[in-house]
Amino acid sequence: MSETERERLEREYVAAGHDLSLLEAALRMTPDERVRAHEQAIATAQTVREAVEEYRALVRKPDPPLERKGS
C-alpha cells in the first residue's frame, strides 16, 4: 500500500469517528497483554451487569393490593 493510500484511509477512518490512538495502542500490546485487557473488560462488564440487576431488584416493588370499597 502506498503512503498516499495509507494517508487517505487514515483520513477516512478518522472522519468516520474512529480513534486511531486506540488502534495504535492495541497494536503496541503483546497478544498476552491484549488477552488480559479483554479479560479485564469482561470482568468489568459482569460487575456492572450484576450491579444493575441488584439495583433493579431493590427498586422493583410490588404494587400495593387494591382496596375494595364496601368490604
HTML snippet that shows the backbone in 3Dmol.js (N, CA, C, O; Angstrom):
<script src="https://3Dmol.org/build/3Dmol-min.js"></script>
<div id="view" style="width:600px;height:400px;position:relative"></div>
<script>
const pdb = `
ATOM      1  N   MET A   1       0.855  -1.173   0.000  1.00  0.00           N
ATOM      2  CA  MET A   1       0.000   0.000   0.000  1.00  0.00           C
ATOM      3  C   MET A   1       0.898   1.233   0.000  1.00  0.00           C
ATOM      4  O   MET A   1       1.839   1.332   0.788  1.00  0.00           O
ATOM      5  N   SER A   2       0.598   2.153  -0.880  1.00  0.00           N
ATOM      6  CA  SER A   2       1.415   3.365  -0.967  1.00  0.00           C
ATOM      7  C   SER A   2       1.127   4.278   0.225  1.00  0.00           C
ATOM      8  O   SER A   2       0.098   4.157   0.889  1.00  0.00           O
ATOM      9  N   GLU A   3       2.051   5.180   0.473  1.00  0.00           N
ATOM     10  CA  GLU A   3       1.896   6.122   1.590  1.00  0.00           C
ATOM     11  C   GLU A   3       0.655   6.991   1.402  1.00  0.00           C
ATOM     12  O   GLU A   3      -0.072   7.254   2.360  1.00  0.00           O
ATOM     13  N   THR A   4       0.417   7.429   0.191  1.00  0.00           N
ATOM     14  CA  THR A   4      -0.754   8.287  -0.035  1.00  0.00           C
ATOM     15  C   THR A   4      -2.053   7.506   0.181  1.00  0.00           C
ATOM     16  O   THR A   4      -3.029   8.058   0.690  1.00  0.00           O
ATOM     17  N   GLU A   5      -2.070   6.225  -0.203  1.00  0.00           N
ATOM     18  CA  GLU A   5      -3.251   5.382   0.038  1.00  0.00           C
ATOM     19  C   GLU A   5      -3.476   5.203   1.536  1.00  0.00           C
ATOM     20  O   GLU A   5      -4.609   5.269   2.013  1.00  0.00           O
ATOM     21  N   ARG A   6      -2.386   4.976   2.275  1.00  0.00           N
ATOM     22  CA  ARG A   6      -2.490   4.825   3.730  1.00  0.00           C
ATOM     23  C   ARG A   6      -3.014   6.112   4.360  1.00  0.00           C
ATOM     24  O   ARG A   6      -3.883   6.071   5.231  1.00  0.00           O
ATOM     25  N   GLU A   7      -2.493   7.237   3.925  1.00  0.00           N
ATOM     26  CA  GLU A   7      -2.944   8.528   4.460  1.00  0.00           C
ATOM     27  C   GLU A   7      -4.422   8.753   4.162  1.00  0.00           C
ATOM     28  O   GLU A   7      -5.159   9.236   5.021  1.00  0.00           O
ATOM     29  N   ARG A   8      -4.860   8.411   2.962  1.00  0.00           N
ATOM     30  CA  ARG A   8      -6.261   8.566   2.595  1.00  0.00           C
ATOM     31  C   ARG A   8      -7.150   7.690   3.483  1.00  0.00           C
ATOM     32  O   ARG A   8      -8.193   8.133   3.964  1.00  0.00           O
ATOM     33  N   LEU A   9      -6.725   6.448   3.691  1.00  0.00           N
ATOM     34  CA  LEU A   9      -7.504   5.545   4.538  1.00  0.00           C
ATOM     35  C   LEU A   9      -7.566   6.042   5.977  1.00  0.00           C
ATOM     36  O   LEU A   9      -8.606   5.946   6.629  1.00  0.00           O
ATOM     37  N   GLU A  10      -6.443   6.576   6.472  1.00  0.00           N
ATOM     38  CA  GLU A  10      -6.426   7.135   7.829  1.00  0.00           C
ATOM     39  C   GLU A  10      -7.404   8.310   7.940  1.00  0.00           C
ATOM     40  O   GLU A  10      -8.141   8.412   8.921  1.00  0.00           O
ATOM     41  N   ARG A  11      -7.411   9.192   6.942  1.00  0.00           N
ATOM     42  CA  ARG A  11      -8.331  10.332   6.965  1.00  0.00           C
ATOM     43  C   ARG A  11      -9.784   9.856   6.977  1.00  0.00           C
ATOM     44  O   ARG A  11     -10.609  10.388   7.720  1.00  0.00           O
ATOM     45  N   GLU A  12     -10.094   8.855   6.154  1.00  0.00           N
ATOM     46  CA  GLU A  12     -11.457   8.317   6.107  1.00  0.00           C
ATOM     47  C   GLU A  12     -11.832   7.688   7.452  1.00  0.00           C
ATOM     48  O   GLU A  12     -12.953   7.855   7.934  1.00  0.00           O
ATOM     49  N   TYR A  13     -10.898   6.975   8.039  1.00  0.00           N
ATOM     50  CA  TYR A  13     -11.122   6.318   9.321  1.00  0.00           C
ATOM     51  C   TYR A  13     -11.441   7.348  10.398  1.00  0.00           C
ATOM     52  O   TYR A  13     -12.394   7.194  11.161  1.00  0.00           O
ATOM     53  N   VAL A  14     -10.630   8.399  10.447  1.00  0.00           N
ATOM     54  CA  VAL A  14     -10.833   9.457  11.440  1.00  0.00           C
ATOM     55  C   VAL A  14     -12.123  10.223  11.149  1.00  0.00           C
ATOM     56  O   VAL A  14     -12.865  10.556  12.073  1.00  0.00           O
ATOM     57  N   ALA A  15     -12.397  10.504   9.882  1.00  0.00           N
ATOM     58  CA  ALA A  15     -13.620  11.217   9.508  1.00  0.00           C
ATOM     59  C   ALA A  15     -14.871  10.424   9.893  1.00  0.00           C
ATOM     60  O   ALA A  15     -15.923  11.008  10.154  1.00  0.00           O
ATOM     61  N   ALA A  16     -14.755   9.103   9.927  1.00  0.00           N
ATOM     62  CA  ALA A  16     -15.888   8.255  10.309  1.00  0.00           C
ATOM     63  C   ALA A  16     -16.052   8.200  11.821  1.00  0.00           C
ATOM     64  O   ALA A  16     -16.960   7.538  12.323  1.00  0.00           O
ATOM     65  N   GLY A  17     -15.179   8.892  12.550  1.00  0.00           N
ATOM     66  CA  GLY A  17     -15.320   8.966  14.004  1.00  0.00           C
ATOM     67  C   GLY A  17     -14.502   7.948  14.775  1.00  0.00           C
ATOM     68  O   GLY A  17     -14.714   7.772  15.975  1.00  0.00           O
ATOM     69  N   HIS A  18     -13.578   7.278  14.117  1.00  0.00           N
ATOM     70  CA  HIS A  18     -12.754   6.285  14.803  1.00  0.00           C
ATOM     71  C   HIS A  18     -11.531   6.950  15.420  1.00  0.00           C
ATOM     72  O   HIS A  18     -11.026   7.946  14.902  1.00  0.00           O
ATOM     73  N   ASP A  19     -11.061   6.390  16.528  1.00  0.00           N
ATOM     74  CA  ASP A  19      -9.915   6.929  17.248  1.00  0.00           C
ATOM     75  C   ASP A  19      -8.685   6.080  16.923  1.00  0.00           C
ATOM     76  O   ASP A  19      -8.544   4.959  17.411  1.00  0.00           O
ATOM     77  N   LEU A  20      -7.817   6.618  16.110  1.00  0.00           N
ATOM     78  CA  LEU A  20      -6.616   5.885  15.717  1.00  0.00           C
ATOM     79  C   LEU A  20      -5.702   5.592  16.898  1.00  0.00           C
ATOM     80  O   LEU A  20      -4.977   4.598  16.879  1.00  0.00           O
ATOM     81  N   SER A  21      -5.720   6.435  17.923  1.00  0.00           N
ATOM     82  CA  SER A  21      -4.823   6.212  19.054  1.00  0.00           C
ATOM     83  C   SER A  21      -5.180   4.913  19.773  1.00  0.00           C
ATOM     84  O   SER A  21      -4.294   4.238  20.296  1.00  0.00           O
ATOM     85  N   LEU A  22      -6.468   4.552  19.806  1.00  0.00           N
ATOM     86  CA  LEU A  22      -6.856   3.292  20.443  1.00  0.00           C
ATOM     87  C   LEU A  22      -6.334   2.101  19.656  1.00  0.00           C
ATOM     88  O   LEU A  22      -5.850   1.126  20.231  1.00  0.00           O
ATOM     89  N   LEU A  23      -6.434   2.189  18.348  1.00  0.00           N
ATOM     90  CA  LEU A  23      -5.915   1.115  17.490  1.00  0.00           C
ATOM     91  C   LEU A  23      -4.406   1.003  17.638  1.00  0.00           C
ATOM     92  O   LEU A  23      -3.867  -0.096  17.769  1.00  0.00           O
ATOM     93  N   GLU A  24      -3.730   2.139  17.618  1.00  0.00           N
ATOM     94  CA  GLU A  24      -2.277   2.129  17.749  1.00  0.00           C
ATOM     95  C   GLU A  24      -1.846   1.566  19.092  1.00  0.00           C
ATOM     96  O   GLU A  24      -0.879   0.808  19.165  1.00  0.00           O
ATOM     97  N   ALA A  25      -2.555   1.929  20.160  1.00  0.00           N
ATOM     98  CA  ALA A  25      -2.222   1.405  21.487  1.00  0.00           C
ATOM     99  C   ALA A  25      -2.417  -0.101  21.541  1.00  0.00           C
ATOM    100  O   ALA A  25      -1.597  -0.810  22.125  1.00  0.00           O
ATOM    101  N   ALA A  26      -3.480  -0.592  20.947  1.00  0.00           N
ATOM    102  CA  ALA A  26      -3.729  -2.032  20.938  1.00  0.00           C
ATOM    103  C   ALA A  26      -2.645  -2.768  20.156  1.00  0.00           C
ATOM    104  O   ALA A  26      -2.234  -3.862  20.542  1.00  0.00           O
ATOM    105  N   LEU A  27      -2.189  -2.178  19.072  1.00  0.00           N
ATOM    106  CA  LEU A  27      -1.160  -2.824  18.257  1.00  0.00           C
ATOM    107  C   LEU A  27       0.209  -2.830  18.938  1.00  0.00           C
ATOM    108  O   LEU A  27       1.070  -3.643  18.600  1.00  0.00           O
ATOM    109  N   ARG A  28       0.410  -1.921  19.900  1.00  0.00           N
ATOM    110  CA  ARG A  28       1.662  -1.924  20.656  1.00  0.00           C
ATOM    111  C   ARG A  28       1.675  -3.021  21.731  1.00  0.00           C
ATOM    112  O   ARG A  28       2.734  -3.394  22.236  1.00  0.00           O
ATOM    113  N   MET A  29       0.486  -3.528  22.071  1.00  0.00           N
ATOM    114  CA  MET A  29       0.386  -4.553  23.106  1.00  0.00           C
ATOM    115  C   MET A  29       0.770  -5.919  22.537  1.00  0.00           C
ATOM    116  O   MET A  29       0.596  -6.194  21.349  1.00  0.00           O
ATOM    117  N   THR A  30       1.297  -6.764  23.425  1.00  0.00           N
ATOM    118  CA  THR A  30       1.562  -8.143  23.020  1.00  0.00           C
ATOM    119  C   THR A  30       0.225  -8.888  22.995  1.00  0.00           C
ATOM    120  O   THR A  30      -0.754  -8.416  23.575  1.00  0.00           O
ATOM    121  N   PRO A  31       0.175 -10.034  22.337  1.00  0.00           N
ATOM    122  CA  PRO A  31      -1.070 -10.814  22.369  1.00  0.00           C
ATOM    123  C   PRO A  31      -1.517 -11.145  23.794  1.00  0.00           C
ATOM    124  O   PRO A  31      -2.710 -11.093  24.093  1.00  0.00           O
ATOM    125  N   ASP A  32      -0.569 -11.487  24.679  1.00  0.00           N
ATOM    126  CA  ASP A  32      -0.934 -11.777  26.071  1.00  0.00           C
ATOM    127  C   ASP A  32      -1.523 -10.549  26.764  1.00  0.00           C
ATOM    128  O   ASP A  32      -2.481 -10.662  27.529  1.00  0.00           O
ATOM    129  N   GLU A  33      -0.951  -9.384  26.495  1.00  0.00           N
ATOM    130  CA  GLU A  33      -1.492  -8.154  27.087  1.00  0.00           C
ATOM    131  C   GLU A  33      -2.905  -7.881  26.573  1.00  0.00           C
ATOM    132  O   GLU A  33      -3.769  -7.442  27.332  1.00  0.00           O
ATOM    133  N   ARG A  34      -3.139  -8.135  25.302  1.00  0.00           N
ATOM    134  CA  ARG A  34      -4.480  -7.940  24.743  1.00  0.00           C
ATOM    135  C   ARG A  34      -5.487  -8.891  25.378  1.00  0.00           C
ATOM    136  O   ARG A  34      -6.619  -8.505  25.668  1.00  0.00           O
ATOM    137  N   VAL A  35      -5.065 -10.140  25.592  1.00  0.00           N
ATOM    138  CA  VAL A  35      -5.959 -11.111  26.234  1.00  0.00           C
ATOM    139  C   VAL A  35      -6.288 -10.657  27.655  1.00  0.00           C
ATOM    140  O   VAL A  35      -7.446 -10.707  28.068  1.00  0.00           O
ATOM    141  N   ARG A  36      -5.275 -10.214  28.408  1.00  0.00           N
ATOM    142  CA  ARG A  36      -5.523  -9.743  29.780  1.00  0.00           C
ATOM    143  C   ARG A  36      -6.447  -8.523  29.788  1.00  0.00           C
ATOM    144  O   ARG A  36      -7.324  -8.419  30.645  1.00  0.00           O
ATOM    145  N   ALA A  37      -6.260  -7.619  28.857  1.00  0.00           N
ATOM    146  CA  ALA A  37      -7.128  -6.440  28.773  1.00  0.00           C
ATOM    147  C   ALA A  37      -8.561  -6.858  28.447  1.00  0.00           C
ATOM    148  O   ALA A  37      -9.515  -6.310  28.998  1.00  0.00           O
ATOM    149  N   HIS A  38      -8.701  -7.818  27.562  1.00  0.00           N
ATOM    150  CA  HIS A  38     -10.026  -8.314  27.197  1.00  0.00           C
ATOM    151  C   HIS A  38     -10.690  -8.985  28.392  1.00  0.00           C
ATOM    152  O   HIS A  38     -11.874  -8.766  28.648  1.00  0.00           O
ATOM    153  N   GLU A  39      -9.938  -9.799  29.123  1.00  0.00           N
ATOM    154  CA  GLU A  39     -10.489 -10.459  30.310  1.00  0.00           C
ATOM    155  C   GLU A  39     -10.914  -9.437  31.360  1.00  0.00           C
ATOM    156  O   GLU A  39     -11.941  -9.610  32.016  1.00  0.00           O
ATOM    157  N   GLN A  40     -10.129  -8.376  31.518  1.00  0.00           N
ATOM    158  CA  GLN A  40     -10.481  -7.317  32.477  1.00  0.00           C
ATOM    159  C   GLN A  40     -11.759  -6.605  32.038  1.00  0.00           C
ATOM    160  O   GLN A  40     -12.607  -6.276  32.868  1.00  0.00           O
ATOM    161  N   ALA A  41     -11.891  -6.373  30.750  1.00  0.00           N
ATOM    162  CA  ALA A  41     -13.110  -5.723  30.242  1.00  0.00           C
ATOM    163  C   ALA A  41     -14.334  -6.601  30.485  1.00  0.00           C
ATOM    164  O   ALA A  41     -15.400  -6.101  30.845  1.00  0.00           O
ATOM    165  N   ILE A  42     -14.180  -7.900  30.288  1.00  0.00           N
ATOM    166  CA  ILE A  42     -15.288  -8.822  30.530  1.00  0.00           C
ATOM    167  C   ILE A  42     -15.663  -8.814  32.017  1.00  0.00           C
ATOM    168  O   ILE A  42     -16.844  -8.779  32.360  1.00  0.00           O
ATOM    169  N   ALA A  43     -14.658  -8.846  32.894  1.00  0.00           N
ATOM    170  CA  ALA A  43     -14.919  -8.832  34.335  1.00  0.00           C
ATOM    171  C   ALA A  43     -15.621  -7.540  34.744  1.00  0.00           C
ATOM    172  O   ALA A  43     -16.539  -7.562  35.565  1.00  0.00           O
ATOM    173  N   THR A  44     -15.193  -6.420  34.174  1.00  0.00           N
ATOM    174  CA  THR A  44     -15.838  -5.140  34.484  1.00  0.00           C
ATOM    175  C   THR A  44     -17.278  -5.136  34.006  1.00  0.00           C
ATOM    176  O   THR A  44     -18.166  -4.684  34.728  1.00  0.00           O
ATOM    177  N   ALA A  45     -17.524  -5.629  32.810  1.00  0.00           N
ATOM    178  CA  ALA A  45     -18.892  -5.685  32.282  1.00  0.00           C
ATOM    179  C   ALA A  45     -19.768  -6.565  33.162  1.00  0.00           C
ATOM    180  O   ALA A  45     -20.928  -6.231  33.407  1.00  0.00           O
ATOM    181  N   GLN A  46     -19.235  -7.681  33.639  1.00  0.00           N
ATOM    182  CA  GLN A  46     -20.004  -8.567  34.511  1.00  0.00           C
ATOM    183  C   GLN A  46     -20.319  -7.876  35.839  1.00  0.00           C
ATOM    184  O   GLN A  46     -21.428  -8.013  36.356  1.00  0.00           O
ATOM    185  N   THR A  47     -19.365  -7.144  36.388  1.00  0.00           N
ATOM    186  CA  THR A  47     -19.596  -6.412  37.634  1.00  0.00           C
ATOM    187  C   THR A  47     -20.700  -5.375  37.447  1.00  0.00           C
ATOM    188  O   THR A  47     -21.575  -5.237  38.302  1.00  0.00           O
ATOM    189  N   VAL A  48     -20.662  -4.657  36.344  1.00  0.00           N
ATOM    190  CA  VAL A  48     -21.701  -3.659  36.064  1.00  0.00           C
ATOM    191  C   VAL A  48     -23.047  -4.342  35.882  1.00  0.00           C
ATOM    192  O   VAL A  48     -24.057  -3.867  36.403  1.00  0.00           O
ATOM    193  N   ARG A  49     -23.076  -5.443  35.156  1.00  0.00           N
ATOM    194  CA  ARG A  49     -24.328  -6.188  34.938  1.00  0.00           C
ATOM    195  C   ARG A  49     -24.936  -6.626  36.272  1.00  0.00           C
ATOM    196  O   ARG A  49     -26.140  -6.482  36.481  1.00  0.00           O
ATOM    197  N   GLU A  50     -24.111  -7.158  37.169  1.00  0.00           N
ATOM    198  CA  GLU A  50     -24.595  -7.589  38.476  1.00  0.00           C
ATOM    199  C   GLU A  50     -25.107  -6.416  39.302  1.00  0.00           C
ATOM    200  O   GLU A  50     -26.122  -6.532  39.989  1.00  0.00           O
ATOM    201  N   ALA A  51     -24.407  -5.285  39.236  1.00  0.00           N
ATOM    202  CA  ALA A  51     -24.847  -4.098  39.982  1.00  0.00           C
ATOM    203  C   ALA A  51     -26.196  -3.606  39.463  1.00  0.00           C
ATOM    204  O   ALA A  51     -27.053  -3.209  40.251  1.00  0.00           O
ATOM    205  N   VAL A  52     -26.386  -3.629  38.171  1.00  0.00           N
ATOM    206  CA  VAL A  52     -27.661  -3.205  37.587  1.00  0.00           C
ATOM    207  C   VAL A  52     -28.775  -4.146  38.036  1.00  0.00           C
ATOM    208  O   VAL A  52     -29.865  -3.697  38.390  1.00  0.00           O
ATOM    209  N   GLU A  53     -28.504  -5.447  38.021  1.00  0.00           N
ATOM    210  CA  GLU A  53     -29.514  -6.408  38.459  1.00  0.00           C
ATOM    211  C   GLU A  53     -29.878  -6.198  39.929  1.00  0.00           C
ATOM    212  O   GLU A  53     -31.051  -6.275  40.292  1.00  0.00           O
ATOM    213  N   GLU A  54     -28.876  -5.933  40.780  1.00  0.00           N
ATOM    214  CA  GLU A  54     -29.138  -5.667  42.199  1.00  0.00           C
ATOM    215  C   GLU A  54     -29.980  -4.399  42.362  1.00  0.00           C
ATOM    216  O   GLU A  54     -30.928  -4.374  43.147  1.00  0.00           O
ATOM    217  N   TYR A  55     -29.633  -3.357  41.620  1.00  0.00           N
ATOM    218  CA  TYR A  55     -30.383  -2.107  41.692  1.00  0.00           C
ATOM    219  C   TYR A  55     -31.829  -2.333  41.267  1.00  0.00           C
ATOM    220  O   TYR A  55     -32.756  -1.883  41.941  1.00  0.00           O
ATOM    221  N   ARG A  56     -32.019  -3.019  40.167  1.00  0.00           N
ATOM    222  CA  ARG A  56     -33.379  -3.274  39.689  1.00  0.00           C
ATOM    223  C   ARG A  56     -34.185  -4.086  40.700  1.00  0.00           C
ATOM    224  O   ARG A  56     -35.382  -3.856  40.867  1.00  0.00           O
ATOM    225  N   ALA A  57     -33.541  -5.024  41.366  1.00  0.00           N
ATOM    226  CA  ALA A  57     -34.240  -5.820  42.377  1.00  0.00           C
ATOM    227  C   ALA A  57     -34.652  -4.941  43.553  1.00  0.00           C
ATOM    228  O   ALA A  57     -35.704  -5.163  44.153  1.00  0.00           O
ATOM    229  N   LEU A  58     -33.840  -3.954  43.882  1.00  0.00           N
ATOM    230  CA  LEU A  58     -34.161  -3.063  45.003  1.00  0.00           C
ATOM    231  C   LEU A  58     -35.311  -2.115  44.676  1.00  0.00           C
ATOM    232  O   LEU A  58     -36.159  -1.852  45.529  1.00  0.00           O
ATOM    233  N   VAL A  59     -35.345  -1.609  43.469  1.00  0.00           N
ATOM    234  CA  VAL A  59     -36.370  -0.631  43.110  1.00  0.00           C
ATOM    235  C   VAL A  59     -37.652  -1.279  42.619  1.00  0.00           C
ATOM    236  O   VAL A  59     -38.677  -0.608  42.493  1.00  0.00           O
ATOM    237  N   ARG A  60     -37.609  -2.554  42.344  1.00  0.00           N
ATOM    238  CA  ARG A  60     -38.791  -3.264  41.864  1.00  0.00           C
ATOM    239  C   ARG A  60     -39.628  -3.660  43.071  1.00  0.00           C
ATOM    240  O   ARG A  60     -39.328  -4.645  43.745  1.00  0.00           O
ATOM    241  N   LYS A  61     -40.658  -2.905  43.337  1.00  0.00           N
ATOM    242  CA  LYS A  61     -41.525  -3.188  44.467  1.00  0.00           C
ATOM    243  C   LYS A  61     -42.887  -3.589  43.933  1.00  0.00           C
ATOM    244  O   LYS A  61     -43.371  -3.003  42.964  1.00  0.00           O
ATOM    245  N   PRO A  62     -43.510  -4.580  44.554  1.00  0.00           N
ATOM    246  CA  PRO A  62     -44.827  -4.981  44.071  1.00  0.00           C
ATOM    247  C   PRO A  62     -45.847  -3.876  44.306  1.00  0.00           C
ATOM    248  O   PRO A  62     -45.734  -3.095  45.251  1.00  0.00           O
ATOM    249  N   ASP A  63     -46.832  -3.825  43.440  1.00  0.00           N
ATOM    250  CA  ASP A  63     -47.911  -2.856  43.609  1.00  0.00           C
ATOM    251  C   ASP A  63     -48.685  -3.206  44.871  1.00  0.00           C
ATOM    252  O   ASP A  63     -48.884  -4.382  45.175  1.00  0.00           O
ATOM    253  N   PRO A  64     -49.123  -2.187  45.606  1.00  0.00           N
ATOM    254  CA  PRO A  64     -49.910  -2.483  46.803  1.00  0.00           C
ATOM    255  C   PRO A  64     -51.245  -3.094  46.393  1.00  0.00           C
ATOM    256  O   PRO A  64     -51.745  -2.807  45.306  1.00  0.00           O
ATOM    257  N   PRO A  65     -51.829  -3.933  47.249  1.00  0.00           N
ATOM    258  CA  PRO A  65     -53.121  -4.542  46.899  1.00  0.00           C
ATOM    259  C   PRO A  65     -54.197  -3.488  46.795  1.00  0.00           C
ATOM    260  O   PRO A  65     -54.181  -2.495  47.521  1.00  0.00           O
ATOM    261  N   LEU A  66     -55.128  -3.706  45.894  1.00  0.00           N
ATOM    262  CA  LEU A  66     -56.237  -2.781  45.730  1.00  0.00           C
ATOM    263  C   LEU A  66     -57.211  -2.924  46.881  1.00  0.00           C
ATOM    264  O   LEU A  66     -57.522  -4.033  47.314  1.00  0.00           O
ATOM    265  N   GLU A  67     -57.680  -1.813  47.363  1.00  0.00           N
ATOM    266  CA  GLU A  67     -58.681  -1.864  48.438  1.00  0.00           C
ATOM    267  C   GLU A  67     -60.046  -1.927  47.801  1.00  0.00           C
ATOM    268  O   GLU A  67     -60.340  -1.217  46.839  1.00  0.00           O
ATOM    269  N   ARG A  68     -60.866  -2.780  48.347  1.00  0.00           N
ATOM    270  CA  ARG A  68     -62.235  -2.907  47.834  1.00  0.00           C
ATOM    271  C   ARG A  68     -63.167  -2.068  48.699  1.00  0.00           C
ATOM    272  O   ARG A  68     -63.122  -2.120  49.928  1.00  0.00           O
ATOM    273  N   LYS A  69     -63.989  -1.314  48.043  1.00  0.00           N
ATOM    274  CA  LYS A  69     -64.958  -0.491  48.766  1.00  0.00           C
ATOM    275  C   LYS A  69     -66.120  -1.380  49.190  1.00  0.00           C
ATOM    276  O   LYS A  69     -66.568  -2.238  48.430  1.00  0.00           O
ATOM    277  N   GLY A  70     -66.602  -1.165  50.411  1.00  0.00           N
ATOM    278  CA  GLY A  70     -67.742  -1.896  50.897  1.00  0.00           C
ATOM    279  C   GLY A  70     -67.394  -3.258  51.442  1.00  0.00           C
ATOM    280  O   GLY A  70     -68.291  -4.047  51.739  1.00  0.00           O
ATOM    281  N   SER A  71     -66.144  -3.551  51.578  1.00  0.00           N
ATOM    282  CA  SER A  71     -65.777  -4.861  52.134  1.00  0.00           C
ATOM    283  C   SER A  71     -65.478  -4.768  53.588  1.00  0.00           C
ATOM    284  O   SER A  71     -65.153  -5.775  54.217  1.00  0.00           O
TER     285      SER A  71
END
`;
const viewer = $3Dmol.createViewer("view");
viewer.addModel(pdb, "pdb");
viewer.setStyle({}, {cartoon: {color: "spectrum"}});
viewer.zoomTo();
viewer.render();
</script>
